[in-house]
């Protein structure tokens, strides 16, 4: 009987200790410093260039010892007013914590640094009446429709004695990789989000090869065609994204 009583007392003491320990942990958790960050609400998705509005945001609280590096890379909830009205530079999905880098305008690398050792930038005027420049982005492949002197006239007189009908007097040169459209070196929505429209887009910057002081044959033909047209704007053909790179 005494043994049973001892076991009972030990069990009660153990239960009391567990309750006290739980109460202590609860009190510690409630008094532990917490850090609040800015996150996107679960039912919201922001695309590149979208303005961040107050109704897009929710508060996320984390224990201070669990925040880790977020303290260095993410604005806290107290800075929410500075975030509202900013534009996202990437897709932000529901539940994501906003980081400082999500609010910064993407930097543009110097154009010359994007070229390989044997590459040069070649500027081509385009015809704004027949080209929707906003639908062309850096990295796209394009070709140009240029005059072809060998097809400017027919091969001989017709049966009526008049000149034969001219064959189509153009040919297509390409493809060329686009570096920039006017001053734009990023998709149109990114430029509008962070830099606004920067002038007209009546010139394409393409990549050409330069070996021993000579342009590659394709660019040489393009240059000759531009010279023959007094550098008037050309018609542009935009290739599929599945087109093999030149």
C-alpha positions in Angstrom: 0.0 0.0 0.0 2.8 2.3 0.9 4.4 1.5 -2.5 1.3 2.5 -4.3 1.0 5.7 -2.4 4.6 6.6 -3.2 4.0 6.0 -6.9 0.8 8.1 -6.8 2.7 11.0 -5.1 5.5 10.7 -7.7 3.0 10.8 -10.6 1.2 13.8 -9.1 4.5 15.6 -8.6 5.5 14.8 -12.2 2.2 16.1 -13.6 2.6 19.3 -11.5 6.1 19.8 -12.9 4.9 19.4 -16.4 2.1 21.9 -15.9 4.5 24.4 -14.4 7.0 23.9 -17.3 4.2 24.4 -19.9 3.1 27.6 -18.1 6.6 28.9 -18.1 7.1 28.2 -21.8 3.8 29.9 -22.6 4.8 33.0 -20.6 8.2 33.0 -22.3 6.6 32.7 -25.8 4.3 35.6 -25.1 7.1 37.8 -23.9 9.6 36.8 -26.6 10.4 39.7 -29.0 8.6 39.3 -32.3 9.5 40.9 -35.7 6.8 41.8 -38.2 7.3 41.7 -42.0 5.3 42.7 -45.0 3.8 39.9 -47.1 1.4 39.4 -50.0 -2.1 38.3 -49.1 -2.8 34.7 -50.1 -5.4 35.6 -52.8 -3.2 38.2 -54.5 -0.7 37.9 -57.3 1.3 40.9 -58.6 3.0 40.9 -62.0 6.0 42.8 -63.1 5.3 46.6 -63.1 2.1 46.3 -60.9 1.8 48.9 -58.2 1.8 47.5 -54.6 -1.4 48.7 -52.8 -2.4 48.5 -49.2 -5.0 46.0 -49.9 -2.4 43.6 -51.3 -0.5 43.4 -48.1 -0.7 41.4 -44.8 1.4 41.3 -41.7 3.5 38.3 -40.8 4.9 38.0 -37.3 7.9 35.9 -36.5 9.8 35.3 -33.3 13.0 37.4 -33.2 15.2 34.4 -33.0 13.5 32.8 -36.1 13.7 35.8 -38.4 17.3 35.0 -39.4 18.6 37.0 -42.3 15.2 38.5 -43.1 16.1 41.4 -40.8 18.8 42.4 -43.3 16.9 41.8 -46.6 13.2 42.5 -45.9 11.5 45.8 -44.9 9.5 45.5 -41.6 5.8 46.1 -41.2 6.6 49.5 -39.7 7.9 50.6 -43.1 4.7 49.5 -45.0 3.9 53.1 -46.0 7.2 53.3 -48.0 6.3 50.1 -49.8 2.8 51.1 -50.9 2.9 52.6 -54.4 6.2 50.9 -55.3 6.2 48.6 -58.4 7.0 44.9 -58.3 10.1 44.0 -60.4 9.1 40.3 -60.4 6.0 38.2 -60.0 4.9 38.3 -56.3 2.6 35.4 -55.3 0.4 35.1 -52.2 2.2 34.5 -49.0 5.5 35.7 -50.1 7.4 38.1 -47.9 8.5 41.3 -49.8 12.2 41.7 -50.0 14.2 44.9 -50.6 15.4 43.6 -54.0 11.7 43.1 -55.1 11.3 46.9 -55.0 14.5 48.0 -56.8 14.6 48.9 -60.4 16.6 46.3 -62.4 20.1 47.6 -63.2 21.2 47.8 -66.8 24.5 46.4 -67.7 26.6 48.6 -70.0 25.9 47.6 -73.6 29.5 47.0 -74.4 29.8 44.5 -71.6 27.0 42.4 -73.1 29.1 41.8 -76.3 31.5 39.0 -76.9 35.1 39.8 -77.9 34.3 39.4 -81.7 30.9 41.1 -81.6 29.9 44.6 -82.3 26.6 46.5 -82.0 25.0 47.5 -85.3 22.2 50.0 -85.5 19.4 49.6 -88.0 16.7 52.1 -88.7 13.2 50.6 -88.9 10.0 51.7 -90.5 7.6 52.8 -87.7 4.7 52.6 -90.1 5.1 48.8 -90.5 6.7 47.8 -87.2 5.1 47.6 -83.8 8.3 48.1 -81.8 6.6 47.4 -78.5 6.2 43.8 -79.4 10.0 43.3 -79.9 12.2 42.6 -76.9 15.9 42.3 -76.3 17.1 38.8 -77.1 14.5 38.3 -79.9 15.6 37.2 -83.3 14.6 39.4 -86.3 15.2 39.6 -90.0 14.9 42.6 -92.3 13.2 43.0 -95.7 15.6 44.8 -98.0 15.7 45.8 -101.7 17.1 43.2 -104.1 18.6 44.8 -107.2 18.8 41.5 -109.0 15.0 41.4 -109.1 14.2 45.0 -109.9 13.1 44.2 -113.5 12.0 41.3 -115.6 14.1 39.2 -118.0 12.7 40.5 -121.3 9.9 42.2 -123.1 6.3 40.8 -123.1 4.4 39.7 -126.2 2.9 43.2 -126.4 6.3 44.7 -126.6 6.1 46.3 -123.1 8.4 45.7 -120.2 7.7 42.5 -118.3 6.2 42.8 -114.8 8.8 43.3 -112.2 9.5 40.4 -109.8 9.2 41.1 -106.1 12.2 43.4 -105.6 12.9 42.5 -102.0 14.8 39.8 -100.1 15.0 38.8 -96.4 18.2 39.1 -94.5 18.6 37.5 -91.1 18.2 36.4 -88.4 19.9 38.9 -86.1 19.8 39.0 -82.4 18.3 42.2 -80.9 20.2 44.0 -78.2 18.0 47.1 -77.8 14.9 48.8 -79.3 15.6 52.5 -79.4 16.9 53.2 -75.9 15.0 50.2 -74.4 17.0 47.2 -73.3 14.3 45.4 -71.4 10.7 44.2 -72.0 8.3 47.1 -72.4 6.4 46.5 -69.2 9.6 46.6 -67.1 10.7 49.8 -68.7 7.3 51.4 -68.1 7.4 50.3 -64.5 10.8 51.7 -63.6 12.0 54.1 -66.2 9.0 55.3 -68.2 9.1 55.6 -72.0 12.5 56.7 -73.2 12.1 58.3 -76.6 11.1 56.9 -79.9 11.8 53.3 -80.9 12.7 53.7 -84.6 16.1 51.9 -84.4 17.0 48.3 -83.6 20.4 47.5 -82.1 21.6 44.1 -83.4 24.6 41.9 -82.8 27.1 41.6 -85.7 30.5 39.8 -85.9 33.7 41.6 -86.6 36.7 39.6 -87.8 40.0 41.2 -88.9 38.2 44.5 -89.4 35.5 43.0 -91.6 31.8 42.6 -90.7 30.3 39.2 -91.2 28.8 38.6 -94.7 25.2 38.9 -93.6 25.7 42.2 -91.8 27.8 43.4 -94.8 24.8 42.8 -97.1 22.5 44.5 -94.7 24.8 47.5 -94.5 25.0 47.7 -98.3 21.2 47.6 -98.5 20.9 50.4 -96.0 23.4 52.5 -97.9 21.5 52.0 -101.1 18.3 53.3 -99.4 20.0 56.3 -97.7 19.5 54.5 -94.4 15.7 54.7 -94.6 13.8 52.5 -92.2 13.4 48.8 -93.0 10.5 46.4 -92.5 11.2 44.0 -89.6 10.2 40.3 -89.4 10.0 38.9 -85.9 11.0 35.2 -85.6 9.4 32.7 -83.3 11.0 32.2 -79.9 11.5 28.6 -81.1 13.7 29.7 -84.0 17.2 28.3 -83.6 19.8 30.9 -82.6 22.2 32.0 -85.4 
